[in-house]
Amino acid sequence: MSLLKLPKYVQLPGGISPVTGCKAGDIAPLVVLTNHHSHVRRAEVVLDEVAFRNHDGGWEVSTITGTWHGERVTVCCAGVGAGQTVNVMEELINLGGKVFIQIGATGAIQERIAMGDTVIPTAAVRDEGTTRYYAPKKYPAVSDYRVVAALAKAARAAGNTVHTGIIRTTDGFYASQRIDKYVERYHALGVLSVEHEVAAILTLASTRGCYAGASLIVIGNLVTGAHSFNGDSVELVENEYFDQIRFVLAALVELKAELL
């Protein structure tokens, strides 16, 4: 007999999900995930209209749902890191989310990838601690090929330089990303870049019958030394993040007809 008595998903009074602060009807099937509250707020001016706002969700989650070109879309700040992101994503799936695209930043580990370029992962190395609870080590974290194709098409149409390929997801910003032997190993394997959430997003989507991908703006390069957070280039980060919203929304709307 199982000792576990709690249901998979718990709720606060009124049917509120505790991590996101959302309930049934709040979440659209098409979902953009991000790391920063400011990007959710700035997305409000891109959407045609916003019908639902929750900027005070549990665990500092921020969520809006509105329409873009007639389609319902949710934009959610899920926080930083694989563990927090899947907590949010679990609730969004439970509330109706089906197609997920992460917009974020990434550090390149190939010399040819420049600041401001767009990396669209075909897959991610599962070098974080969360996905072991969802699937065995040999289970791959793979982007849906239709999501990759739609994102690459939309990003190029928006004038972006696009790189598609394998990335690495890790838990540590300083330690695991900046140890020479790891950078050298994945550089030699042709891995494009490193970040914190994508492997978990792809794994959870696959195991829950959903679709996922990511669009990542390069804000640094670990092998050339270029980086936005050296005190003089933060504007690049803000502008590129904001620009992503538009072509990612275009890709999502295109994907709806094919995936839903």
Sequence and secondary structure as in RCSB ss.txt:
>XXXX:A:sequence
MSLLKLPKYVQLPGGISPVTGCKAGDIAPLVVLTNHHSHVRRAEVVLDEVAFRNHDGGWEVSTITGTWHGERVTV
CCAGVGAGQTVNVMEELINLGGKVFIQIGATGAIQERIAMGDTVIPTAAVRDEGTTRYYAPKKYPAVSDYRVVAA
LAKAARAAGNTVHTGIIRTTDGFYASQRIDKYVERYHALGVLSVEHEVAAILTLASTRGCYAGASLIVIGNLVTG
AHSFNGDSVELVENEYFDQIRFVLAALVELKAELL
>XXXX:A:secstr
     S SS  BTTTB TTT   TTS  SEEEEES HHHHHHHTTTSSEEEEEETT GGG EEEEEEETTEEEEE
EE  SSHHHHHHHHHHHHHTT  EEEEEEEEEE STT  TT EEEEEEEEEESSSGGGTS TTS EE  HHHHHH
HHHHHHHTT  EEEEEEEEES SSTTTS HHHHHHHHHTT  EEESSHHHHHHHHHHTT EEEEEEEEEEETTT 
 BGGGTT HHHHHHHHHHHHHHHHHHHHHHHHHH 
